[in-house]
C-alpha cells in the first residue's frame, strides 16, 4: 500500500538533480574558508582537523556540515476505534533513492519553515510549534556526528482530535500495521521518519496499544526470519519489553566517564587549507584513499517542494555503509547491544550506536562475530541516509541474533538492554545515535 503510493508520487512529479559548477550557482559562495548560503541560513560546509583519538576512524582533515538550527520532525496521529492512525508525507529530497520516500508529517529545517527560501509555507507547522508539554512525545535527537557538527532535531508525535483532510496527495493517513510493515521495505521510509518513530512511545504504533502482543498476528513481511514470526518469539519479545530494570539515569551515569571535555574534538580549518582535499570546479574532493565521501554542487528541480528550483552542495558518499544491531538471549531475556559511538560532531559527548558499523571503531568481540559470520539475520533493509544533505548515502541496516556464548559480557564499550529499557533510552534526548535509531527501527516491525 505505502510502496505503491510512494511510487505514484515519484512518477507524478519527478525530481531532477544535475551537477553544477560553483561559479554558476547564485546562492552559495566560498567566504573566509567556508562554503555558505548568501542568507547566512540553512547550513554551511566547513573544514575541521580532528583530535588524534579519531585517527583510526575518520580522515584527520575533512569537510563537515555545520547546521546549528534545530529542525522539526513531527508526526500527527489520531486515535480511532481500530487504533492510532498516522499522517505520512511523501517527502521529496535530492539525495534519496528514488527521490521520494516516507517522511514525518512535518520535516523542515528552521530556515525552511521561516521561509528564508521565499517559497511556500510548511504544511501542518501550526500543530507542532507550540507547547511541547502537549505532545505525546518530544525529544531533541542528533543527526550523524560523522557528517554534522552538533546537529539536532526536535522529534515530535502530536495527537489531534480527528483525521483532517490531507494537504494534498503528498500526505496520506495509514494504520499502524501498514506503517510497521513499511519499515521492513527497502528505500521506502526515510531516516527522519524512523528517528521519530523509534523515539516515540511504541504503544502508539500498535492497534491495541500492546507492543509485542501475542493476541495480534506477527509482522507482515517476507523478509523476517521464520523463527522470529512465531508465537514463542513474540512472547519472549513481550517479556523483554516489560523488563525495565536499567533506568535512563543509570545509562547516563554509565556514559559519563566516556565523555570528553567540550571543544577538544576538532579545530576549524579553512576549506582551501584542508590537507588531502582539493576544491575543484563543482566539488571538494579528497585525494585517493583519504575518505569515502566528497562534497559536490547540484542544481535541483522539484515541482512539489516549497521552492521549485534551487542550488545546494550535497555530501556524496562513495561507499555502502553497513550497520548491525545484535540481539542475544541473556539471563532468559532477549536483549539488544548498543555500542559506544564517539563522533566528532557530538563535541565530546559519546552516544550509543549500533553494535557494529562499518565507519566506526567497534567492540573487538563484535568485530570477530562479523568477520567469522557468527550472526543470524532476522531482518534487514537498504536505506538512504539524510537525502536533504547526502547524495547517494546508501546504508544497509540489519537486526541480527548471536548465540549467547559469543557475547563478551565484560566488554566496557557496549551496553545490553531489554526492549523496554531500549525504548526508554530512545525516548530520552541525545543518548542514541542516528544510526542506532535507524537500526532499531527494524524492531518496530515486530511490534
C-alpha positions as CSV (number, residue, x, y, z in Angstrom):
1,X,0.0,0.0,0.0
2,X,2.6,2.5,1.1
3,X,5.1,1.4,-1.6
4,X,2.6,1.9,-4.4
5,X,1.7,5.3,-3.1
6,X,5.4,6.4,-2.9
7,X,5.9,5.0,-6.4
8,X,3.0,7.0,-7.7
9,X,4.4,10.2,-6.2
10,X,7.7,9.5,-7.8
11,X,6.1,9.2,-11.2
12,X,3.6,12.1,-10.9
13,X,6.1,14.8,-10.1
14,X,9.6,13.7,-10.7
15,X,12.6,15.5,-9.3
16,X,15.7,16.3,-11.4
17,X,19.1,16.7,-10.0
18,X,22.2,17.7,-12.0
19,X,25.8,18.7,-11.3
20,X,26.5,22.5,-11.2
21,X,29.8,24.4,-11.0
22,X,30.3,26.6,-8.0
23,X,30.6,29.7,-10.2
24,X,27.2,29.1,-11.8
25,X,25.4,29.0,-8.5
26,X,23.5,32.1,-7.4
27,X,23.1,31.4,-3.6
28,X,26.3,29.6,-2.4
29,X,29.7,31.2,-2.0
30,X,33.2,30.5,-0.6
31,X,33.8,33.1,2.1
32,X,36.7,33.2,4.6
33,X,37.3,29.4,4.1
34,X,33.7,28.4,4.5
35,X,31.1,27.4,1.9
36,X,27.9,29.2,2.9
37,X,24.5,30.4,1.7
38,X,24.1,34.1,0.9
39,X,21.4,34.5,3.6
40,X,23.7,33.0,6.3
41,X,20.9,30.4,6.9
42,X,20.4,26.8,6.0
43,X,23.8,25.3,6.6
44,X,27.5,25.7,5.7
45,X,30.4,23.4,4.8
46,X,33.4,24.0,6.9
47,X,36.8,22.3,7.3
48,X,38.0,20.7,10.6
49,X,41.1,19.0,11.9
50,X,40.2,16.1,14.2
51,X,41.6,15.2,17.6
52,X,44.1,12.3,17.5
53,X,41.6,9.9,19.1
54,X,39.7,9.8,15.8
55,X,42.7,9.0,13.6
56,X,41.6,5.3,13.1
57,X,38.0,6.2,12.3
58,X,38.0,9.3,10.1
59,X,40.2,11.4,7.9
60,X,42.4,13.7,10.1
61,X,41.3,16.6,8.0
62,X,37.8,16.8,6.4
63,X,34.9,19.0,5.4
64,X,31.8,18.7,7.6
65,X,28.3,20.2,7.6
66,X,27.6,22.9,10.2
67,X,23.9,23.3,10.6
68,X,23.2,24.7,14.1
69,X,19.5,25.2,13.6
70,X,17.1,22.8,15.4
71,X,14.9,21.2,12.7
72,X,11.3,19.9,13.2
73,X,10.5,16.3,12.6
74,X,6.9,15.6,13.6
75,X,4.1,13.1,13.0
76,X,0.4,13.9,13.5
77,X,-1.7,11.0,14.8
78,X,-5.3,10.5,15.7
79,X,-7.0,7.7,17.6
80,X,-9.8,5.6,16.1
81,X,-11.8,2.5,17.2
82,X,-9.4,0.5,15.1
83,X,-6.3,2.1,16.7
84,X,-4.0,5.1,16.1
85,X,-3.6,6.4,12.5
86,X,-0.5,8.2,11.3
87,X,-0.3,11.0,8.8
88,X,2.7,10.3,6.5
89,X,4.3,12.6,4.0
90,X,5.8,11.6,0.6
91,X,8.9,13.7,1.1
92,X,11.0,14.6,-2.0
93,X,14.7,15.0,-1.4
94,X,17.5,15.2,-3.9
95,X,19.8,12.7,-2.3
96,X,17.3,9.9,-1.6
97,X,17.0,6.8,-3.6
98,X,14.0,7.3,-5.9
99,X,14.0,10.9,-4.6
100,X,10.6,10.4,-2.8
101,X,10.3,8.4,0.5
102,X,8.0,8.4,3.5
103,X,8.8,11.2,5.9
104,X,7.2,12.6,9.0
105,X,4.1,14.8,8.6
106,X,6.4,17.8,9.1
107,X,10.0,17.6,8.1
108,X,11.6,21.1,8.0
109,X,14.7,22.9,8.9
110,X,14.3,26.2,10.7
111,X,15.4,28.1,7.6
112,X,12.7,26.3,5.6
113,X,9.8,26.9,8.0
114,X,10.8,30.5,8.4
115,X,10.7,30.7,4.6
116,X,14.2,32.1,4.1
117,X,13.9,30.4,0.6
118,X,11.0,32.7,-0.3
119,X,8.8,29.8,-1.0
120,X,5.5,28.3,0.2
121,X,4.6,27.7,3.9
122,X,5.4,24.4,5.6
123,X,2.2,22.4,5.8
124,X,0.9,21.5,9.3
125,X,3.6,23.6,11.0
126,X,0.9,25.2,13.3
127,X,0.4,21.8,15.0
128,X,4.0,21.3,16.1
129,X,5.5,24.6,17.1
130,X,3.5,25.1,20.3
131,X,3.9,23.9,23.9
132,X,5.9,20.7,23.9
133,X,4.1,19.5,27.1
134,X,1.1,18.9,24.9
135,X,2.8,16.4,22.6
136,X,2.6,12.6,23.1
137,X,6.4,12.6,22.8
138,X,9.1,15.3,22.3
139,X,12.9,15.0,22.4
140,X,15.9,16.5,20.6
141,X,17.9,13.8,18.8
142,X,21.2,14.0,16.9
143,X,22.0,13.6,13.3
144,X,25.1,11.8,12.0
145,X,28.0,13.0,14.2
146,X,30.4,11.9,11.5
147,X,29.0,14.4,9.0
148,X,27.3,17.2,11.1
149,X,28.6,19.5,13.8
150,X,26.2,19.4,16.7
151,X,23.1,19.0,14.6
152,X,19.9,18.1,16.5
153,X,16.2,17.9,15.5
154,X,13.1,18.1,17.6
155,X,11.4,14.7,17.3
156,X,7.7,15.1,17.9
157,X,4.5,13.0,17.9
158,X,1.4,15.2,18.3
159,X,-2.2,13.8,18.7
160,X,-5.1,15.6,17.0
161,X,-8.8,15.1,17.6
162,X,-9.8,13.9,14.1
163,X,-8.4,12.7,10.8
164,X,-8.1,16.0,8.9
165,X,-8.1,16.1,5.1
166,X,-4.6,15.7,3.7
167,X,-3.0,18.9,2.4
168,X,-2.6,17.3,-1.0
169,X,-1.7,13.9,-2.5
170,X,1.8,14.0,-0.8
171,X,0.2,13.3,2.6
172,X,-1.7,10.1,3.5
173,X,-3.2,8.6,6.6
174,X,-2.3,4.9,7.4
175,X,-3.0,2.5,10.2
176,X,-0.3,1.1,12.5
177,X,0.1,-2.3,10.8
178,X,0.6,-0.7,7.4
179,X,3.3,1.7,8.8
180,X,5.1,-1.1,10.7
181,X,5.3,-3.2,7.5
182,X,6.8,-0.4,5.5
183,X,9.7,-0.2,7.9
184,X,10.9,-3.6,6.5
185,X,10.9,-2.4,2.9
186,X,14.0,-1.0,1.1
187,X,14.1,2.7,0.4
188,X,10.5,3.4,1.4
189,X,10.8,5.1,4.9
190,X,13.4,7.8,5.3
191,X,15.7,8.1,8.3
192,X,13.9,11.1,9.7
193,X,10.7,9.2,10.0
194,X,12.5,6.2,11.5
195,X,14.0,8.5,14.1
196,X,10.7,10.0,15.2
197,X,9.0,6.5,15.4
198,X,11.8,5.0,17.5
199,X,12.0,7.9,19.9
200,X,8.2,7.9,20.4
201,X,6.1,5.8,22.7
202,X,5.9,2.4,20.9
203,X,2.4,1.8,22.2
204,X,1.0,4.2,19.6
205,X,2.4,2.0,16.8
206,X,0.1,-0.8,17.9
207,X,-3.6,-1.2,17.1
208,X,-4.4,-2.3,20.7
209,X,-1.7,-0.3,22.4
210,X,0.1,-3.5,23.4
211,X,3.6,-3.9,21.9
212,X,4.5,-7.5,21.0
213,X,1.1,-8.7,22.0
214,X,0.6,-12.4,21.3
215,X,-3.1,-11.7,20.5
216,X,-2.1,-9.9,17.3
217,X,-0.6,-11.7,14.2
218,X,3.1,-11.3,13.6
219,X,4.7,-8.8,11.2
220,X,3.5,-8.8,7.6
221,X,6.8,-9.2,5.8
222,X,8.5,-12.0,3.9
223,X,11.9,-10.7,4.9
224,X,11.6,-11.8,8.5
225,X,13.4,-14.9,9.8
226,X,10.8,-17.6,10.1
227,X,11.5,-18.3,13.8
228,X,11.1,-14.7,14.7
229,X,7.5,-14.7,13.4
230,X,6.4,-17.4,15.8
231,X,4.2,-17.1,18.8
232,X,7.0,-18.2,21.1
233,X,9.3,-15.4,19.9
234,X,6.5,-12.8,20.4
235,X,6.1,-14.0,24.0
236,X,9.9,-13.6,24.5
237,X,9.8,-10.1,22.9
238,X,6.9,-9.1,25.2
239,X,8.7,-10.3,28.3
240,X,11.8,-8.3,27.2
241,X,9.6,-5.2,26.6
242,X,8.1,-5.5,30.1
243,X,11.5,-5.8,31.8
244,X,12.9,-2.3,32.8
245,X,15.5,-2.7,35.5
246,X,18.0,-0.2,34.0
247,X,16.9,3.4,34.2
248,X,17.7,6.3,31.9
249,X,19.6,7.9,34.8
250,X,21.8,4.8,35.2
251,X,22.5,4.8,31.4
252,X,23.6,8.5,31.6
253,X,25.8,7.6,34.6
254,X,27.3,4.7,32.6
255,X,28.1,7.0,29.7
256,X,29.5,9.9,31.8
257,X,33.1,8.5,32.2
258,X,33.4,8.2,28.4
259,X,32.6,11.9,27.6
260,X,35.4,14.2,26.7
261,X,35.9,17.9,27.5
262,X,33.9,20.2,25.4
263,X,35.9,21.7,22.5
264,X,38.5,19.0,22.3
265,X,37.1,17.1,19.3
266,X,38.4,19.3,16.5
267,X,39.7,22.6,15.4
268,X,38.4,24.5,12.4
269,X,40.4,24.9,9.2
270,X,39.7,26.9,6.1
271,X,38.4,24.6,3.3
272,X,41.2,25.6,1.0
273,X,43.8,24.7,3.6
274,X,42.5,21.2,4.3
275,X,45.3,18.8,3.9
276,X,44.4,15.9,1.5
277,X,41.5,17.8,-0.1
278,X,41.2,20.0,-3.2
279,X,38.5,22.4,-4.3
280,X,37.5,21.8,-7.9
281,X,35.0,23.5,-10.3
282,X,32.0,21.8,-8.8
283,X,33.3,19.6,-5.9
284,X,35.6,19.4,-2.9
285,X,37.5,16.1,-3.5
286,X,39.7,14.0,-1.3
287,X,43.0,12.6,-2.5
288,X,42.8,8.8,-3.2
289,X,42.4,6.8,0.0
290,X,41.7,9.8,2.2
291,X,37.9,9.5,2.6
292,X,34.8,7.6,1.4
293,X,32.9,10.8,0.6
294,X,33.2,14.2,-1.2
295,X,31.2,17.4,-1.5
296,X,29.6,18.3,-4.8
297,X,27.3,21.1,-6.0
298,X,23.9,20.4,-7.6
299,X,21.0,22.1,-9.2
300,X,17.7,20.7,-8.1
301,X,14.3,20.9,-9.8
302,X,11.4,19.8,-7.5
303,X,7.9,20.6,-8.7
304,X,6.3,19.6,-5.3
305,X,8.6,21.3,-2.9
306,X,8.1,24.8,-1.3
307,X,10.6,26.1,-3.8
308,X,10.6,24.6,-7.3
309,X,14.3,25.1,-8.1
310,X,17.4,25.7,-6.0
311,X,21.1,25.0,-5.8
312,X,22.9,23.3,-3.0
313,X,26.0,21.3,-2.0
314,X,25.5,17.7,-1.0
315,X,27.9,15.2,0.6
316,X,28.3,12.4,-1.9
317,X,29.0,9.1,-0.2
318,X,31.1,6.7,-2.3
319,X,30.8,3.7,0.0
320,X,27.9,1.5,1.1
321,X,28.0,1.6,4.9
322,X,26.7,-1.3,7.0
323,X,25.1,-1.3,10.4
324,X,24.3,-4.3,12.7
325,X,22.2,-4.4,15.8
326,X,22.9,-7.6,17.7
327,X,20.5,-9.3,20.0
328,X,21.0,-12.4,22.2
329,X,19.2,-14.4,24.8
330,X,20.9,-13.3,28.1
331,X,19.6,-14.3,31.5
332,X,16.4,-15.8,29.9
333,X,15.7,-12.4,28.3
334,X,16.1,-11.1,24.7
335,X,18.5,-8.2,24.9
336,X,20.0,-5.8,22.3
337,X,23.5,-4.5,22.3
338,X,24.3,-0.8,21.8
339,X,28.0,0.2,21.5
340,X,29.8,3.4,22.3
341,X,29.9,5.9,19.4
342,X,32.4,8.7,19.8
343,X,31.8,11.0,16.8
344,X,33.4,14.4,16.2
345,X,30.1,16.2,15.7
346,X,29.0,15.4,19.2
347,X,31.7,17.7,20.6
348,X,33.0,15.5,23.3
349,X,29.7,13.7,24.2
350,X,29.5,10.0,23.5
351,X,26.3,8.3,22.4
352,X,25.1,4.7,21.9
353,X,25.0,3.4,18.4
354,X,24.5,0.0,16.7
355,X,26.6,-2.9,17.9
356,X,28.8,-2.8,14.8
357,X,29.1,-0.2,12.0
358,X,31.5,0.0,9.1
359,X,32.6,3.6,9.6
360,X,33.4,3.4,13.3
361,X,35.7,1.6,15.8
362,X,33.8,-1.4,17.1
363,X,33.9,-3.7,20.1
364,X,36.5,-6.4,19.4
365,X,34.1,-9.3,20.2
366,X,31.5,-7.8,17.8
367,X,34.2,-7.4,15.1
368,X,35.0,-11.1,15.5
369,X,31.3,-12.0,15.1
370,X,31.1,-10.2,11.9
371,X,34.4,-11.4,10.5
372,X,33.6,-15.0,11.3
373,X,29.9,-14.8,10.2
374,X,28.5,-15.7,13.6
375,X,25.4,-13.6,13.2
376,X,22.0,-15.0,12.2
377,X,19.9,-12.4,10.2
378,X,16.4,-11.5,11.5
379,X,15.5,-8.5,9.3
380,X,17.4,-6.0,7.1
381,X,16.8,-3.1,4.8
382,X,18.7,-0.9,2.4
383,X,18.1,2.8,3.3
384,X,19.0,6.3,2.1
385,X,20.7,8.4,4.8
386,X,19.5,12.1,5.1
387,X,18.6,12.8,1.5
388,X,18.4,16.5,2.1
389,X,22.2,16.7,2.8
390,X,23.7,13.5,1.4
391,X,23.8,12.3,-2.2
392,X,23.5,8.5,-2.6
393,X,24.1,7.9,1.1
394,X,23.2,4.2,1.0
395,X,23.3,2.1,4.1
396,X,22.5,-1.5,4.9
397,X,20.8,-1.9,8.3
398,X,20.4,-5.3,9.9
399,X,18.9,-6.7,13.1
400,X,20.7,-10.0,13.8
401,X,20.9,-12.6,16.5
402,X,24.0,-14.2,18.0
403,X,24.4,-17.1,20.4
404,X,25.0,-16.1,24.0
405,X,28.3,-18.0,24.0
406,X,29.8,-15.4,21.6
407,X,28.9,-12.5,23.8
408,X,31.7,-10.8,25.8
409,X,29.8,-9.7,28.9
410,X,32.9,-8.0,30.3
411,X,33.3,-5.6,27.4
412,X,33.4,-2.0,28.6
413,X,32.4,-0.4,25.3
414,X,28.9,-1.8,24.9
415,X,25.6,-1.9,26.9
416,X,23.0,-4.7,26.8
417,X,19.4,-3.5,27.2
418,X,16.0,-5.2,27.3
419,X,13.5,-3.9,24.7
420,X,11.7,-2.0,27.5
421,X,14.9,-0.4,28.5
422,X,15.8,0.4,24.9
423,X,12.5,2.2,24.4
424,X,13.1,4.4,27.5
425,X,16.7,5.2,26.3
426,X,15.3,6.2,22.9
427,X,12.7,8.5,24.4
428,X,15.4,10.4,26.2
429,X,17.3,13.1,24.3
430,X,20.8,12.6,22.8
431,X,21.5,9.1,24.0
432,X,21.2,7.0,20.8
433,X,22.8,8.0,17.5
434,X,21.0,8.5,14.2
435,X,22.4,5.1,13.0
436,X,21.4,3.5,16.2
437,X,17.8,4.7,15.9
438,X,17.6,3.7,12.2
439,X,18.8,0.2,13.0
440,X,16.5,-0.1,16.0
441,X,13.5,0.9,13.7
442,X,13.6,-2.7,12.4
443,X,12.4,-3.8,15.9
444,X,9.3,-1.8,15.4
445,X,8.3,-4.1,12.5
446,X,8.0,-6.8,15.1
447,X,5.6,-4.9,17.3
